[in-house]
């Protein structure tokens, strides 16, 4: 963490202290993009071997296979409490979700920033995502005229052995930048609550978070 403080110009003494009291893994197979790097970190394998060698954007219908063994699964079997909160980004199919990959509890968005931050009326009005909303869509030669994912599921939660369920959205409610901000705040609050809960347990814990 001190090295990151130096590079970024930020000071995080409490996180540094937390890291000093635990175990820090300083080297891993890293990639130039999000999904494969996360996959390498969770499995300890080259991401190309898992089928997740590139960034997975919205609606890919792919993900981390159930057959892969994650660090969360190994630690869970060893008696650790495991939890994940925040960005996961290793697929949008049920078997790839963190609560099916060794975590006792998970709260996470199914997709990543393209859907969460760009596929909104706010982005459309700001000309960031032109053509997503009907008011700015003008391509008469579109092959797939049905791709208008206004109803995509966003943030979900689940416990091991359960099905994921959407939270923070009412039926018919439209996703927006305000909802994105709300989601991020919810993850921050849940993280603090979870750390307090885990710190009170006598058994060891493995907590994963995504930004």
C-alpha positions in Angstrom: 0.0 0.0 0.0 2.8 2.6 0.7 3.9 2.1 -2.9 0.4 2.8 -4.2 0.3 5.8 -1.9 3.4 7.1 -3.5 2.2 6.5 -7.1 -1.3 7.9 -6.6 -0.4 10.7 -4.2 -3.0 9.5 -1.6 -2.7 8.6 2.0 -4.6 5.5 3.4 -3.1 4.8 6.8 -6.0 2.7 8.1 -6.1 0.4 5.1 -2.3 0.2 5.3 -2.6 -0.9 9.0 -5.3 -3.4 8.1 -2.9 -4.9 5.4 0.0 -5.0 7.8 -2.1 -7.1 10.2 -3.0 -9.6 7.5 -1.3 -11.3 4.5 -0.4 -9.3 1.4 0.0 -11.0 -2.0 2.3 -8.8 -4.0 2.5 -10.7 -7.3 0.0 -12.3 -9.6 -0.7 -13.0 -13.2 -2.0 -9.6 -14.3 -3.6 -8.5 -17.6 -4.2 -5.2 -19.3 -7.9 -5.3 -18.6 -10.4 -6.0 -15.9 -12.1 -9.4 -16.3 -9.0 -11.5 -17.0 -7.0 -9.8 -14.2 -9.8 -10.5 -11.7 -10.1 -14.1 -13.0 -6.3 -14.6 -12.5 -6.5 -13.3 -9.0 -9.4 -15.5 -8.0 -8.2 -18.7 -9.7 -4.4 -18.4 -9.7 -4.5 -19.5 -13.3 -3.8 -17.8 -16.6 -7.2 -16.3 -17.6 -7.0 -17.8 -21.1 -7.4 -21.2 -19.5 -10.7 -20.2 -18.0 -12.2 -18.7 -21.2 -12.2 -15.2 -19.7 -9.4 -13.7 -21.7 -11.1 -10.4 -22.5 -13.4 -7.8 -20.8 -17.0 -9.1 -20.5 -19.4 -6.3 -21.2 -23.2 -6.3 -20.9 -25.2 -9.3 -22.1 -22.4 -11.7 -23.0 -24.1 -14.8 -21.6 -20.7 -16.2 -20.4 -18.7 -16.3 -17.2 -16.4 -18.1 -14.9 -17.2 -21.8 -15.1 -18.5 -23.7 -12.1 -15.6 -26.1 -12.6 -13.0 -23.5 -11.8 -11.6 -23.5 -8.2 -11.4 -20.0 -6.6 -9.4 -18.9 -3.6 -12.8 -18.3 -1.9 -13.8 -21.9 -2.3 -10.5 -23.2 -0.9 -10.7 -20.8 2.1 -14.3 -21.5 2.7 -13.6 -25.3 2.9 -10.8 -24.4 5.4 -13.4 -22.7 7.7 -13.1 -19.1 6.6 -16.0 -16.7 6.5 -16.1 -15.4 3.0 -17.9 -12.4 1.5 -17.7 -10.2 -1.7 -19.1 -6.7 -2.1 -18.9 -4.5 -5.2 -17.9 -5.1 -8.8 -17.3 -8.8 -9.7 -17.2 -8.6 -13.5 -16.5 -12.3 -14.2 -19.6 -13.1 -16.2 -23.4 -12.6 -16.3 -24.5 -16.3 -15.8 -25.6 -17.7 -12.5 -22.7 -20.2 -12.1 -20.2 -17.4 -12.4 -21.6 -15.3 -9.6 -19.5 -15.0 -6.4 -22.0 -16.7 -4.1 -21.6 -19.7 -6.4 -17.8 -19.4 -6.4 -17.1 -19.9 -2.7 -18.5 -16.7 -1.1 -21.0 -17.0 1.8 -22.5 -13.6 0.9 -22.2 -11.4 -2.2 -23.6 -8.0 -3.2 -22.6 -7.0 -6.7 -23.7 -5.5 -10.0 -24.1 -8.2 -12.7 -22.6 -5.9 -15.4 -19.9 -3.2 -15.4 -19.5 0.5 -16.0 -20.8 0.5 -19.6 -24.2 -0.6 -18.5 -24.1 1.1 -15.1 -22.8 4.5 -16.0 -23.5 4.9 -19.7 -26.8 3.2 -20.5 -28.8 5.9 -18.9 -30.9 8.9 -20.0 -28.3 11.1 -18.4 -25.5 9.7 -20.6 -27.8 10.0 -23.7 -28.6 13.7 -23.0 -24.9 14.3 -22.5 -24.1 12.7 -25.8 -22.0 10.0 -24.1 -24.1 7.1 -25.2 -25.8 8.3 -28.4 -28.4 6.0 -29.7 -29.3 4.1 -26.6 -32.5 6.0 -25.9 -35.2 6.0 -28.5 -35.1 9.8 -28.8 -31.5 9.7 -30.2 -31.6 6.4 -32.1 -31.7 7.0 -35.9 -30.2 3.9 -37.6 -32.6 2.6 -40.2 -30.3 -0.3 -41.1 -30.0 -1.8 -37.6 -30.0 -5.6 -37.7 -31.0 -6.2 -34.1 -33.8 -3.7 -33.4 -34.7 -5.4 -30.1 -31.4 -4.6 -28.3 -32.7 -1.9 -26.0 -31.8 -3.3 -22.5 -33.8 -0.8 -20.4 -34.9 -3.7 -18.2 -31.4 -5.2 -17.4 -31.0 -6.4 -13.9 -28.4 -4.2 -12.1 -27.3 -4.8 -8.5 -28.0 -8.2 -6.9 -27.4 -9.9 -3.6 -27.3 -13.6 -2.6 -26.0 -16.1 0.0 -24.3 -19.3 -0.8 -26.9 -21.9 -2.1 -29.5 -19.2 -2.9 -30.5 -17.5 -6.2 -29.4 -13.9 -6.7 -32.1 -11.3 -6.4 -32.1 -7.7 -7.5 -32.0 -5.0 -4.9 -32.4 -1.2 -5.0 -34.8 -1.1 -7.9 -38.6 -1.1 -8.0 -40.6 -2.8 -10.8 -40.7 -0.5 -13.8 -38.1 1.8 -12.4 -35.5 3.1 -14.9 -31.8 3.0 -14.2 -30.1 6.4 -13.9 -26.9 8.1 -12.7 -28.6 8.7 -9.4 -29.3 5.0 -9.0 -25.7 4.3 -9.8 -24.6 6.7 -7.1 -27.0 5.1 -4.7 -25.6 1.6 -5.6 -22.0 2.8 -4.8 -23.1 4.3 -1.5 -24.9 1.1 -0.6 -21.7 -1.0 -1.2 -19.7 1.4 0.9 -22.2 1.1 3.8 -22.4 -2.7 3.4 -18.6 -3.0 3.4 -18.3 -1.2 6.8 -21.1 -3.2 8.3 -19.6 -6.5 7.0 -16.1 -5.6 8.3 -17.6 -4.9 11.7 -19.4 -8.2 11.6 -16.4 -10.2 10.5 -14.1 -8.6 13.0 -16.3 -9.8 15.8 -16.0 -13.5 14.7 -13.3 -15.8 16.1 -12.9 -17.7 12.9 -10.7 -16.2 10.1 -12.3 -14.3 7.2 -11.7 -13.6 3.5 -13.3 -10.5 2.2 -13.2 -9.4 -1.5 -14.3 -6.1 -2.8 -14.4 -4.7 -6.4 -14.2 -1.1 -7.6 
